[in-house]
Amino acid sequence: MLTVKQNNNALGIVFPNSYDNTVPELVTERLMASIPFAGRYRLIDFVLSSMANSGIDNVSVVVRKNYHSLMDHLGTGAAWDLARRHGGLNIVPPFAEKEVKIYNGRVDALNSILTFLEHQKEQYAILTDTNQVANIDYKAVIAEHVKSGADISVLYQNTEVPEGLKNNDNYTLVLEGTQVKEVLFNDFREGKQNLCMNVYVMERKTLIRLVKDATTRGMIYFERDILAHNVNVMDVRAIEYTGYVARICDMKSYFDENMKLIHEANLDALFPAKQPVYTKVRDDNPTRYLPGSKVNSSLVADGCHIEGTVQNCVLFRGVVVKKGAVVKNCVLMQDTVVEADAKVEYIVTDKNVRITAGKTLTGAESFPVYVAKNHTV
């Protein structure tokens, strides 16, 4: 049972559809937040778990489209201790209320829940997307924000801009110490940059004021219309995040970031013992390794049934690899079946895919082949 310390001082606001356009193959029937990751999780699990572990028990998920799979995954929020009479998990779909609409940017989305925000009691608000996987101590982030006296704090990582994020709404920060002097949009400079993680902390009343002001001016984008325009007017500070980050910004990065977790050091960095990651429970049996099976250098979830050879792979729950099948360098999502004597390499399968007997399916490390949900090859 998840037990967290209560922290009535901050609420979370999650934008689960941000960056859907970077992985069109994976979001035809879902949104970014519900993309499976690391064998048994969804991307939103890392955000909600970080907030739960930090004592944040009032979280709003402002969805835009394709959110049915996310609602099924989240349920009441009990897996993250967010099934509560007051606060808890609040999923805001378009048209749920008279003033709610399908939004175009974060300002538009926040304007949809403005009345809700005005009636909350928490002093601080944390805004975040779900396209990056990280295990963040939000209590430490809030403490740093309060200590600095900033109006807005921005989380960033000093790293190179991933290929998939170039020309796809990446924001880098020009800093003077911790002070943000400029916000650059799709900057093309080589080498490491102060890459914005799209995690923002500010007082709830400040957020409300900024949203109201931006809305009256017809603005819809938080970074371009609010943050960039206010760095010389407000006290905007940057907080460097030095922990493990996996960014999902195209199919190649999705494949690579899953495969990195085969290495124990990366797995330990993302799943520290003191900050567990929670997800929806699926009551599976332990994975069965039958006589003749060979498995090495792989991350294998529960419920799998393996008779063949698995090498350097990430297997999600319920994957079946039958006798004589050879699976190498693959990411196979939930309930994928690789039938007898099939050979697959550098493949990403979505849920409920079947690779029929004797088939050979091969991609490349630079271009993993994706097989869509419920398809038979």
C-alpha positions as CSV (number, residue, x, y, z in Angstrom):
1,M,0.0,0.0,0.0
2,L,1.3,3.4,-1.0
3,T,1.9,5.7,2.0
4,V,2.9,9.3,1.4
5,K,3.4,12.4,3.6
6,Q,0.7,14.9,3.1
7,N,1.6,18.2,1.4
8,N,-1.3,20.5,1.0
9,N,1.0,23.3,-0.3
10,A,1.2,22.3,-4.0
11,L,-1.1,20.9,-6.7
12,G,0.0,19.3,-9.9
13,I,-1.3,20.1,-13.4
14,V,-0.4,17.5,-16.1
15,F,-0.6,18.0,-19.9
16,P,-0.8,14.4,-21.3
17,N,-1.2,15.3,-25.0
18,S,1.9,17.5,-25.3
19,Y,4.3,16.3,-28.0
20,D,1.8,13.7,-29.4
21,N,2.9,14.9,-32.9
22,T,6.5,13.5,-32.3
23,V,5.4,9.9,-32.1
24,P,2.4,9.6,-34.5
25,E,2.7,5.8,-34.8
26,L,2.2,5.3,-31.1
27,V,-0.7,7.8,-30.6
28,T,-3.3,6.7,-33.1
29,E,-5.4,5.2,-30.4
30,R,-3.8,6.8,-27.3
31,L,-2.0,9.9,-26.1
32,M,1.6,10.5,-25.1
33,A,0.9,9.9,-21.4
34,S,-0.4,6.4,-21.9
35,I,2.4,5.1,-24.1
36,P,3.8,1.9,-22.5
37,F,7.4,2.1,-21.3
38,A,10.0,0.0,-19.4
39,G,8.1,-3.3,-19.5
40,R,5.1,-2.6,-17.3
41,Y,4.6,1.2,-17.0
42,R,3.0,4.0,-18.9
43,L,4.7,7.4,-19.3
44,I,2.3,9.1,-16.9
45,D,3.1,6.7,-14.1
46,F,6.5,8.5,-13.6
47,V,4.8,11.9,-13.2
48,L,2.1,10.7,-10.9
49,S,4.5,8.6,-8.8
50,S,6.9,11.5,-8.4
51,M,4.1,13.7,-7.2
52,A,2.7,11.0,-4.9
53,N,6.1,10.4,-3.4
54,S,6.4,14.1,-2.8
55,G,3.1,14.3,-1.0
56,I,1.2,16.1,-3.7
57,D,-2.3,14.7,-3.5
58,N,-4.2,17.1,-5.8
59,V,-3.5,16.4,-9.5
60,S,-5.4,17.5,-12.5
61,V,-4.8,15.8,-15.9
62,V,-6.0,18.1,-18.7
63,V,-6.6,15.9,-21.7
64,R,-7.1,16.9,-25.3
65,K,-7.9,13.8,-27.4
66,N,-7.5,10.0,-27.5
67,Y,-7.8,9.9,-23.7
68,H,-9.9,6.8,-23.3
69,S,-7.0,4.4,-22.8
70,L,-5.5,6.9,-20.2
71,M,-8.8,7.0,-18.3
72,D,-8.9,3.2,-18.3
73,H,-5.3,3.1,-17.0
74,L,-5.8,5.7,-14.3
75,G,-9.1,4.6,-13.0
76,T,-9.8,6.3,-9.7
77,G,-6.1,7.0,-9.1
78,A,-5.9,4.5,-6.3
79,A,-2.6,3.0,-7.5
80,W,-1.0,6.4,-6.7
81,D,-3.1,7.0,-3.6
82,L,-5.1,9.7,-5.4
83,A,-8.5,8.3,-4.9
84,R,-9.7,10.9,-2.5
85,R,-12.9,12.7,-1.5
86,H,-11.1,16.1,-1.7
87,G,-8.4,16.7,-4.2
88,G,-7.0,13.5,-5.6
89,L,-6.9,12.8,-9.3
90,N,-9.0,15.1,-11.5
91,I,-9.2,14.1,-15.2
92,V,-10.5,17.1,-17.3
93,P,-11.7,16.0,-20.7
94,P,-12.8,18.5,-23.4
95,F,-16.4,19.6,-23.1
96,A,-16.7,18.2,-19.5
97,E,-17.9,21.6,-18.5
98,K,-19.6,24.4,-20.3
99,E,-16.4,26.5,-20.6
100,V,-14.1,23.6,-21.4
101,K,-12.9,23.2,-25.0
102,I,-10.3,21.4,-27.0
103,Y,-7.2,23.5,-26.3
104,N,-4.4,24.5,-28.6
105,G,-1.7,25.4,-26.0
106,R,-1.1,25.4,-22.3
107,V,-2.6,28.8,-21.7
108,D,-5.7,27.6,-23.5
109,A,-5.8,24.5,-21.4
110,L,-5.2,26.4,-18.1
111,N,-8.0,28.8,-19.0
112,S,-10.3,25.8,-19.3
113,I,-9.7,25.0,-15.6
114,L,-9.4,28.6,-14.3
115,T,-12.5,28.3,-12.1
116,F,-11.2,25.1,-10.7
117,L,-7.8,26.7,-9.9
118,E,-9.4,29.6,-8.2
119,H,-11.2,27.3,-5.7
120,Q,-8.2,25.3,-4.7
121,K,-6.4,25.9,-1.4
122,E,-2.8,25.0,-2.3
123,Q,-0.2,27.8,-2.5
124,Y,1.9,26.4,-5.3
125,A,1.3,24.8,-8.7
126,I,3.5,22.5,-10.6
127,L,3.0,22.2,-14.4
128,T,4.5,19.3,-16.4
129,D,4.3,17.3,-19.6
130,T,4.6,13.5,-19.9
131,N,7.0,13.1,-22.8
132,Q,10.0,12.6,-20.6
133,V,10.6,9.9,-18.0
134,A,12.2,11.0,-14.8
135,N,11.8,10.3,-11.1
136,I,11.7,13.8,-9.7
137,D,11.7,14.9,-6.0
138,Y,9.1,17.7,-6.3
139,K,9.5,18.5,-2.6
140,A,13.1,19.5,-3.2
141,V,12.1,21.4,-6.3
142,I,9.5,23.4,-4.4
143,A,11.9,24.0,-1.5
144,E,14.5,25.4,-4.0
145,H,11.8,27.6,-5.6
146,V,10.8,29.0,-2.2
147,K,14.4,29.6,-1.2
148,S,15.2,31.5,-4.3
149,G,12.2,33.8,-4.0
150,A,11.5,33.4,-7.7
151,D,8.2,34.2,-9.3
152,I,8.6,31.2,-11.6
153,S,11.1,28.3,-11.4
154,V,11.9,26.2,-14.5
155,L,13.5,22.8,-14.4
156,Y,16.2,22.2,-17.0
157,Q,18.8,19.7,-18.0
158,N,22.2,20.5,-19.4
159,T,22.3,18.2,-22.4
160,E,22.3,18.1,-26.2
161,V,19.0,18.7,-27.9
162,P,17.8,15.2,-29.1
163,E,17.3,14.8,-32.8
164,G,13.6,14.2,-32.5
165,L,13.1,17.4,-30.6
166,K,14.8,19.6,-33.2
167,N,12.0,21.6,-35.0
168,N,9.5,20.2,-32.5
169,D,9.0,22.9,-29.9
170,N,12.2,22.6,-27.8
171,Y,13.0,25.4,-25.5
172,T,16.5,26.3,-24.3
173,L,17.5,28.8,-21.6
174,V,20.1,31.5,-21.6
175,L,21.2,31.8,-18.0
176,E,23.1,34.2,-15.8
177,G,23.7,32.1,-12.7
178,T,20.3,30.7,-12.0
179,Q,18.5,33.7,-13.5
180,V,16.8,33.1,-16.8
181,K,17.7,35.9,-19.2
182,E,16.2,34.5,-22.4
183,V,14.1,31.6,-23.7
184,L,15.2,30.4,-27.1
185,F,12.7,28.5,-29.3
186,N,14.2,25.6,-31.5
187,D,17.7,26.9,-31.1
188,F,20.1,25.1,-33.5
189,R,23.4,25.6,-31.6
190,E,25.6,22.5,-31.3
191,G,26.7,20.9,-28.1
192,K,25.1,20.9,-24.7
193,Q,22.3,23.4,-24.0
194,N,20.2,24.3,-21.0
195,L,17.2,22.3,-22.3
196,C,13.9,23.1,-20.7
197,M,12.1,20.1,-19.2
198,N,8.7,21.9,-19.4
199,V,8.4,21.6,-15.6
200,Y,7.3,24.9,-14.0
201,V,6.7,25.9,-10.4
202,M,5.0,29.1,-9.2
203,E,2.4,30.3,-6.8
204,R,-1.1,29.3,-7.8
205,K,-2.3,32.9,-7.7
206,T,0.6,33.9,-9.9
207,L,-0.5,31.2,-12.4
208,I,-4.1,32.4,-12.4
209,R,-3.0,36.0,-13.0
210,L,-0.7,35.1,-15.8
211,V,-3.3,33.0,-17.5
212,K,-6.0,35.7,-17.3
213,D,-3.6,38.3,-18.7
214,A,-2.5,36.0,-21.5
215,T,-6.1,35.0,-22.4
216,T,-7.2,38.6,-22.7
217,R,-4.4,39.2,-25.2
218,G,-5.3,36.1,-27.3
219,M,-2.2,34.2,-26.3
220,I,-2.2,30.4,-26.1
221,Y,1.4,29.1,-25.5
222,F,3.0,29.2,-22.1
223,E,6.7,29.2,-23.1
224,R,6.5,31.6,-26.0
225,D,3.7,33.9,-24.8
226,I,4.2,34.0,-21.0
227,L,7.7,32.7,-20.1
228,A,9.7,34.3,-22.9
229,H,7.9,37.6,-22.6
230,N,8.3,37.9,-18.8
231,V,11.9,37.0,-18.2
232,N,12.9,40.7,-17.9
233,V,9.8,41.6,-15.9
234,M,9.4,38.7,-13.5
235,D,12.0,36.8,-11.4
236,V,12.3,33.6,-13.5
237,R,14.9,31.2,-12.1
238,A,16.3,27.9,-13.4
239,I,16.8,24.7,-11.4
240,E,19.1,22.2,-12.9
241,Y,18.0,18.6,-12.8
242,T,20.9,16.1,-12.7
243,G,19.0,12.8,-12.4
244,Y,18.1,10.3,-15.0
245,V,16.0,11.5,-17.9
246,A,14.6,9.6,-20.9
247,R,13.0,11.7,-23.6
248,I,10.4,10.3,-26.0
249,C,10.5,12.4,-29.1
250,D,10.3,10.0,-32.0
251,M,10.2,6.2,-32.6
252,K,14.0,5.9,-32.5
253,S,14.2,7.6,-29.1
254,Y,11.3,5.4,-27.8
255,F,13.3,2.3,-28.9
256,D,16.6,3.6,-27.6
257,E,15.3,4.7,-24.2
258,N,13.6,1.4,-23.6
259,M,16.8,-0.5,-24.5
260,K,18.9,1.6,-22.2
261,L,17.0,0.2,-19.3
262,I,18.5,-3.2,-20.0
263,H,21.6,-1.8,-18.3
264,E,21.4,-2.1,-14.5
265,A,22.9,1.3,-13.8
266,N,20.2,3.1,-15.8
267,L,17.5,0.9,-14.2
268,D,18.7,1.8,-10.7
269,A,18.9,5.5,-11.6
270,L,15.3,5.6,-12.8
271,F,13.9,3.3,-10.1
272,P,15.6,4.3,-6.8
273,A,14.4,2.3,-3.8
274,K,13.2,5.4,-1.9
275,Q,11.1,6.7,-4.8
276,P,9.2,3.7,-6.2
277,V,7.1,4.0,-9.4
278,Y,3.5,2.9,-9.2
279,T,1.2,1.6,-12.0
280,K,-2.1,-0.1,-12.6
281,V,-2.1,-3.6,-11.2
282,R,-2.4,-6.5,-13.6
283,D,-2.5,-9.8,-11.7
284,D,-0.1,-11.9,-13.8
285,N,1.7,-15.1,-13.0
286,P,5.5,-15.0,-12.8
287,T,7.2,-15.3,-16.2
288,R,7.7,-19.0,-17.3
289,Y,11.1,-20.0,-18.8
290,L,10.5,-23.4,-20.4
291,P,13.2,-26.0,-21.1
292,G,15.2,-25.0,-24.1
293,S,14.6,-21.3,-23.7
294,K,17.6,-18.9,-23.8
295,V,17.3,-15.4,-22.4
296,N,20.1,-12.9,-21.8
297,S,20.6,-9.1,-21.4
298,S,16.9,-8.5,-21.4
299,L,14.2,-6.7,-19.3
300,V,11.3,-9.1,-19.0
301,A,8.0,-8.2,-17.2
302,D,5.8,-10.6,-15.4
303,G,3.3,-12.9,-17.2
304,C,5.6,-13.8,-20.1
305,H,5.9,-17.3,-21.6
306,I,9.3,-18.0,-23.2
307,E,10.3,-21.2,-25.0
308,G,12.6,-19.7,-27.6
309,T,15.6,-17.3,-27.6
310,V,15.5,-13.7,-26.4
311,Q,18.5,-11.5,-26.5
312,N,18.9,-7.8,-25.7
313,C,15.2,-7.1,-25.5
314,V,12.5,-5.4,-23.5
315,L,9.4,-7.6,-23.1
316,F,6.2,-6.2,-21.6
317,R,3.6,-8.2,-19.7
318,G,2.2,-11.3,-21.2
319,V,4.6,-11.6,-24.2
320,V,4.8,-15.2,-25.7
321,V,7.9,-16.4,-27.5
322,K,7.3,-19.9,-28.8
323,K,9.7,-22.8,-29.5
324,G,12.4,-22.1,-32.1
325,A,11.6,-18.3,-32.2
326,V,14.5,-15.9,-32.1
327,V,14.0,-12.4,-30.8
328,K,16.9,-10.0,-30.7
329,N,17.1,-6.2,-30.0
330,C,13.3,-5.8,-29.8
331,V,10.8,-3.9,-27.7
332,L,7.6,-6.1,-27.6
333,M,4.6,-4.5,-25.9
334,Q,1.9,-6.3,-23.9
335,D,0.6,-9.7,-25.1
336,T,2.7,-9.8,-28.3
337,V,3.0,-13.4,-29.6
338,V,6.0,-14.6,-31.6
339,E,5.1,-17.9,-33.0
340,A,7.4,-21.0,-33.6
341,D,10.5,-20.5,-35.6
342,A,9.9,-16.8,-36.3
343,K,12.9,-14.5,-36.3
344,V,12.6,-10.8,-35.4
345,E,15.2,-8.2,-34.9
346,Y,15.1,-4.4,-34.2
347,I,11.3,-4.5,-34.0
348,V,8.8,-2.5,-31.9
349,T,5.4,-4.2,-31.6
350,D,2.4,-2.5,-30.1
351,K,-0.1,-4.4,-27.9
352,N,-1.6,-7.7,-29.1
353,V,0.6,-8.2,-32.1
354,R,1.1,-11.7,-33.6
355,I,4.2,-12.6,-35.6
356,T,3.2,-15.8,-37.4
357,A,5.3,-19.0,-37.5
358,G,8.4,-19.0,-39.6
359,K,8.3,-15.3,-40.5
360,T,11.4,-13.2,-40.5
361,L,11.0,-9.5,-39.6
362,T,14.0,-7.3,-39.5
363,G,14.6,-3.6,-39.0
364,A,17.9,-1.8,-38.2
365,E,19.3,-0.1,-35.1
366,S,19.0,3.2,-36.9
367,F,15.4,2.5,-38.0
368,P,13.5,0.0,-35.9
369,V,10.4,-1.3,-37.6
370,Y,7.0,-0.6,-35.8
371,V,4.1,-3.1,-36.0
372,A,0.8,-1.4,-35.0
373,K,-1.6,-2.6,-32.3
374,N,-3.7,-5.8,-33.0
375,H,-1.9,-6.5,-36.3
376,T,-0.8,-10.0,-37.4
377,V,2.3,-10.3,-39.6
